[in-house]
């Protein structure tokens, strides 16, 4: 049998749920319950396909992960975290995980289909968004982040590529592959792991918080930083710390080197500046400064109907 570097047995790559009280226990599904169609997206370890439930006809986004590839690259732990984090979520602004199953080659996650794809595509095509539209999407994203944090998870990869849009143009946050589970039940909690993860950072550099670059412990406030970057991007069309290389992006982030366009509304300038604060304790939305409620109470969000936003009509993106 295989053994990992630290001498212990390799964790088994299994998605079995043996507990009848677990939300994924009921109505177990298998590969042949679905027809598979077009590819919606591809990552390094996974492919997202359209899947149609043969019984109900309902369409889902089915994430297929290659087991051999995951084991070979030591990503088993991250796949487990992604599944555990997703299965805690129950919110209109977050893709729901309905079932998981496997065959010899792959693991499968059956997710909500977000038919209109990535917010990123709309920003590329249509930004700058007007103030109303920016505020609407910012408010939905904030409610989704609030739920993620309430359920004991830090997303750690909030960016327009991971904010999907459903058929009514409401958001659904996806990709919990970088998430961290922060409550007491997390046996794997280790700041040594975080420091190691920070050193080996790969991916989109633009939304990374200064504390992650310093290998300081990353907390919920890292998602607030990324949220500030996304508001800036909707209003301007570009992310605040853009540069030709990751190294130069990191330099800009460390030096808090960004410019606020003159034409941003004053309340937008203010909320962005408070979210793009280097010290996580001083950042708007930090536990110390009143958490998510303090963000909702900022004048930028004056007039938002927080209770009904996900059942309201989305403003036109033109
Ligand atoms: N691409 C990746 N995940 C998706 C999803 N849940 N819905 C639509 N497209 C996607």
Boltz pocket constraint, residues with backbone or C-beta under 6 A from the ligand:
constraints:
  - pocket:
      binder: B
      contacts: [[A, 40], [A, 41], [A, 48], [A, 61], [A, 95], [A, 111], [A, 112], [A, 113], [A, 114], [A, 115], [A, 117], [A, 164], [A, 174]]
      max_distance: 6.0
